[in-house]
């Protein structure tokens, strides 16, 4: 594939966006300015990679010509062979980066992300597994320098979660975590099991890109907002102020509750954010469903009825069923080392999207 036309296209667009951002009125429209800034950062990287690629291709051509012109076995030929091996690897790496840049960026990839984990089949063991998944994601976030903030939770008797909702903020959060939506299955011997039998439990994970007000319009007449007294751990302030907020979206019946902040206004703002994100997810899921029959795989669709992954404790095994990937490093995965799973998922998603791209 000849990448030169695409590199030239990147370079031209980069100059256009740079000029647009330098105009005096560039920031009169904040949304447009934000979009241009994101595009500028993306194109700047692509233009630099394109320049490196063309330079590498030129050096490869020079070294290959040198092989043809010099006597076999000479010192120059040996040096050229070494350079060619290095440059060919560099060419493949840069070409891959540029190919990824050819795909239109997903508008939600740069969004902050709301994660909802709910216990499924398995009772108390499922709730304990929900707590394990919560720790896994928060530790992964810490390792990448992202921030985590709890929005709402419902604890179980043994220290797990019947449900926990939290937000992760940072760079490209949704881009990496969107593949986590689905049913997660755990196979292990519960602490309460006297006979040593292996139990199977499940949790559902929903990963929602944080919706902005321009994405979803919430009409006041469609919202039933109630305020109530928060409960659970957190000190006297939690139990003595009506700070918890519950919102019912009448057209869809969606219910959102937020109680982790002492401020009623903060809980209301966070509850509205979660509601917008759920409505945005529903709209995207409906659009994806129209094309689901045309897809060869369901990588990253977020269908919650999918069993996407199994965590088998007796075998120290994690299996992602979408890409048939099996790893025998369960403790590291649960400690937040998710990249060995996420990177192959992202790569397969890229292959599928790039294969359908018409250049």
C-alpha positions in Angstrom: 0.0 0.0 0.0 1.4 3.4 -1.1 1.0 5.7 2.0 2.4 8.8 0.3 -1.0 10.2 -0.8 -2.4 9.7 2.7 0.7 11.4 4.3 0.3 14.4 2.0 -3.4 14.5 2.9 -2.5 14.6 6.6 0.0 17.3 6.1 -2.4 19.5 4.1 -5.1 19.2 6.7 -2.6 19.9 9.5 -1.7 23.2 7.9 -5.5 24.0 7.5 -6.3 23.3 11.1 -3.2 25.1 12.4 -4.3 28.2 10.4 -7.9 27.9 11.7 -6.7 27.8 15.3 -4.6 30.9 14.8 -7.6 33.0 13.7 -8.7 35.6 16.3 -12.2 34.2 16.4 -11.1 30.6 16.7 -12.3 30.3 20.3 -15.5 32.2 20.0 -17.2 28.8 19.6 -15.8 26.6 22.5 -17.1 23.3 21.0 -15.5 24.0 17.6 -12.3 25.1 19.2 -12.2 21.9 21.3 -12.8 19.8 18.2 -10.1 21.6 16.2 -7.6 21.3 19.1 -8.2 17.5 19.3 -7.8 17.2 15.5 -4.7 19.4 15.6 -3.0 17.1 18.2 -3.9 14.0 16.2 -2.7 15.4 12.9 0.5 16.8 14.4 1.5 13.2 15.5 0.4 11.8 12.1 2.4 14.4 10.2 5.5 13.7 12.2 5.1 9.9 11.8 4.6 10.5 8.0 7.8 12.5 7.8 9.7 9.7 9.7 8.2 7.1 7.4 9.2 8.9 4.2 12.7 9.4 5.6 12.9 5.7 6.5 11.7 4.6 3.0 14.4 6.9 1.4 17.1 5.4 3.6 16.0 1.9 2.7 16.2 2.7 -1.0 19.7 4.0 -0.6 20.9 1.0 1.3 19.4 -1.4 -1.1 21.0 0.4 -4.0 24.3 0.2 -2.1 24.0 -3.6 -1.9 23.7 -3.8 -5.7 26.7 -1.5 -6.4 29.3 -2.8 -3.9 31.2 -6.1 -4.0 29.7 -8.9 -2.0 31.4 -9.4 1.4 32.7 -5.9 1.6 32.4 -3.9 4.9 30.0 -1.5 3.3 27.7 -4.3 2.2 27.7 -5.7 5.7 26.8 -2.4 7.2 24.1 -1.9 4.6 22.5 -5.3 5.5 22.4 -4.3 9.2 20.9 -1.0 8.4 18.3 -2.6 6.1 17.2 -5.0 8.8 16.7 -2.1 11.3 15.0 0.2 8.7 12.6 -2.5 7.6 11.4 -3.0 11.1 11.1 0.7 11.5 9.2 1.0 8.3 6.6 -1.6 9.4 6.1 0.1 12.7 5.6 3.5 11.2 3.4 2.2 8.5 1.2 0.6 11.1 0.9 3.8 13.0 -0.1 5.7 9.8 -2.7 3.0 8.9 -4.3 3.4 12.3 -4.4 7.2 11.6 -6.4 6.5 8.4 -9.4 5.4 10.5 -11.7 8.2 11.4 -11.4 8.7 15.2 -14.3 7.5 17.3 -15.9 10.6 18.8 -16.3 9.0 22.2 -12.8 7.5 22.5 -11.4 10.6 24.2 -14.3 10.8 26.7 -14.2 10.2 30.4 -15.9 7.0 31.3 -18.6 5.7 33.7 -18.3 2.1 34.7 -21.3 0.2 36.3 -20.6 -3.2 37.8 -23.5 -5.3 39.0 -23.5 -8.7 40.7 -25.3 -11.4 38.7 -25.7 -15.1 39.2 -24.0 -16.4 42.3 -25.3 -14.5 45.3 -22.7 -13.4 47.8 -19.9 -14.8 45.7 -21.0 -12.7 42.7 -21.0 -9.6 44.9 -17.4 -10.4 46.1 -16.3 -10.8 42.5 -17.9 -7.4 41.7 -15.5 -5.9 44.3 -12.6 -7.7 42.7 -13.5 -6.2 39.3 -13.8 -2.8 40.9 -10.3 -3.1 42.4 -9.0 -4.3 39.0 -10.3 -1.3 37.1 -9.3 1.3 39.7 -5.7 -0.2 39.9 -5.5 -0.1 36.1 -6.6 3.5 36.2 -4.0 4.4 38.8 -1.3 2.7 36.7 -2.2 4.9 33.8 -2.4 8.1 35.8 -6.2 8.3 35.5 -8.5 9.5 38.3 -11.3 7.5 39.8 -14.4 8.9 41.6 -17.2 6.7 43.1 -20.7 7.8 42.2 -22.9 5.3 43.9 -22.7 1.8 45.5 -24.7 -0.8 47.2 -22.6 -3.0 49.5 -23.3 -6.7 50.3 -23.0 -8.4 53.7 -19.6 -9.9 53.2 -17.8 -6.9 51.9 -18.7 -7.1 48.2 -20.9 -5.0 46.0 -24.4 -5.7 44.7 -23.7 -2.7 42.5 -21.1 0.0 42.2 -20.9 2.9 39.8 -17.8 5.0 39.4 -16.2 7.5 36.9 -12.7 7.3 35.5 -11.2 10.5 34.0 -8.1 10.8 31.9 -6.7 10.6 28.4 -8.3 8.0 26.1 -10.1 6.2 28.9 -13.1 5.0 26.9 -10.8 4.1 24.0 -9.2 1.4 26.1 -11.9 0.4 28.5 -14.9 0.1 26.1 -14.0 -3.5 25.4 -14.9 -4.4 29.1 -18.7 -4.2 28.6 -20.3 -7.5 29.0 -20.7 -10.5 31.3 -17.6 -11.5 33.3 -17.6 -15.0 34.7 -15.6 -16.3 37.7 -14.9 -19.9 38.7 -13.4 -20.5 42.1 -14.0 -22.0 45.5 -15.9 -19.4 47.7 -14.6 -18.7 51.2 -18.0 -19.9 52.5 -17.8 -23.3 50.7 -17.1 -26.1 53.2 -16.8 -28.9 50.7 -14.2 -27.2 48.5 -16.5 -27.2 45.4 -15.8 -24.8 42.6 -18.7 -22.3 42.0 -19.4 -20.3 38.9 -20.7 -16.7 39.3 -21.1 -13.7 37.0 -21.1 -10.0 37.0 -22.2 -7.5 34.4 -20.0 -4.6 33.5 -21.3 -1.6 31.5 -18.8 0.9 30.2 -20.4 4.2 29.2 -18.7 7.2 27.6 -19.5 10.3 29.5 -22.2 12.1 27.6 -22.1 15.9 27.2 -25.2 18.1 27.2 -25.0 18.5 23.5 -25.2 14.7 23.1 -28.4 14.1 25.0 -31.1 16.7 25.7 -32.8 16.2 29.0 -36.2 18.0 29.3 -37.2 19.1 32.8 -40.7 17.7 32.3 -39.3 14.3 31.6 -37.4 14.1 34.9 -38.8 13.0 38.2 -36.2 14.1 40.8 -36.4 13.1 44.4 -34.1 13.8 47.3 -33.6 11.4 50.2 -31.3 10.6 53.1 -28.1 8.8 52.2 -27.3 5.6 54.0 -24.3 3.4 54.6 -20.7 4.2 55.7 -19.3 7.7 55.6 -19.8 9.3 59.0 -22.5 11.3 60.6 -22.8 13.7 57.7 -24.0 11.0 55.3 -26.8 9.8 57.6 -28.2 13.2 58.7 -28.5 15.2 55.5 -30.9 14.7 52.6 -28.0 14.7 50.1 -28.8 11.6 48.0 -30.6 12.2 44.7 -32.7 9.8 42.6 -33.7 10.7 39.0 -36.3 8.8 37.0 -36.4 9.5 33.2 -40.1 9.1 32.4 -39.8 8.4 28.7 -37.5 5.4 29.2 -38.1 4.4 32.8 -34.3 4.6 33.5 -33.5 5.2 37.2 -30.3 6.8 38.4 -29.3 7.3 42.0 -26.2 9.1 43.3 -25.3 9.4 47.0 -21.5 9.4 47.4 -21.2 13.2 47.7 -22.4 15.2 50.8 -23.5 18.0 48.5 -27.0 17.5 47.1 -26.1 19.7 44.1 -23.0 17.5 43.3 -25.0 14.3 43.6 -27.7 15.8 41.3 -25.0 16.9 38.7 -23.4 13.4 38.8 -26.8 11.7 38.5 -27.6 13.7 35.4 -24.2 12.8 33.9 -24.9 9.1 34.5 -28.4 9.4 33.0 -27.1 11.2 29.9 -24.4 8.5 29.5 -26.9 5.7 29.8 -29.2 7.4 27.2 -26.2 7.9 24.9 -25.2 4.2 25.3 -28.8 3.1 24.5 -28.8 5.3 21.3 -25.4 3.9 20.2 -26.5 0.4 20.9 -29.6 0.8 18.7 -27.4 2.1 15.9 -25.0 -0.7 16.3 -27.8 -3.3 16.2 -28.8 -2.1 12.7 -25.4 -3.3 11.5 -24.7 -6.2 13.8 -25.7 -8.8 11.2 -23.0 -7.5 8.9 -20.3 -7.8 11.4 -18.1 -10.9 11.5 -17.3 -10.5 15.2 -18.7 -8.6 18.1 -15.5 -7.2 19.6 -16.3 -4.2 21.8 -20.0 -3.9 21.0 -20.9 -3.8 24.7 -23.7 -6.4 24.4 -24.4 -7.3 28.0 -25.7 -10.8 27.3 -22.3 -11.8 26.0 -20.0 -13.8 28.3 -16.9 -12.0 27.3 -14.4 -13.4 29.8 -13.8 -16.1 32.3 -11.6 -15.9 35.4 -10.7 -19.4 36.5 -8.9 -19.4 39.9 -8.0 -23.1 40.2 -6.2 -23.0 36.8 -4.7 -19.5 37.3 -6.4 -18.7 33.9 -8.1 -15.8 32.2 -9.8 -16.4 28.9 -11.3 -13.8 26.7 -13.8 -15.6 24.6 -14.2 -12.9 21.9 -10.6 -13.4 20.6 -9.9 -16.9 22.1 -7.1 -15.5 24.2 -6.0 -17.4 27.2 -3.4 -16.2 29.8 -2.1 -17.9 32.9 -1.5 -14.8 35.0 -4.7 -14.3 36.8 -3.3 -12.5 39.9 -1.6 -9.9 37.7 -4.8 -9.3 35.7 -6.8 -8.8 38.8 -4.1 -6.5 40.2 -4.7 -4.1 37.2 -2.4 -5.4 34.5 -5.0 -5.4 31.8 -3.0 -4.4 28.8 -2.1 -8.0 27.8 -5.9 -8.4 27.2 -6.8 -4.9 26.0 -4.0 -4.6 23.4 -5.1 -7.7 21.4 -8.7 -6.6 21.6 -7.8 -3.2 20.3 -5.7 -4.8 17.5 -8.5 -7.0 16.4 -10.9 -4.2 16.4 -8.5 -2.1 14.2 -8.1 -5.0 11.8 -11.8 -5.3 11.4 -12.4 -1.6 10.9 -9.4 -1.1 8.6 -10.5 -4.1 6.5 -13.8 -2.4 5.9 -12.2 1.0 5.1 -12.5 2.2 1.5 -9.5 4.4 0.6 
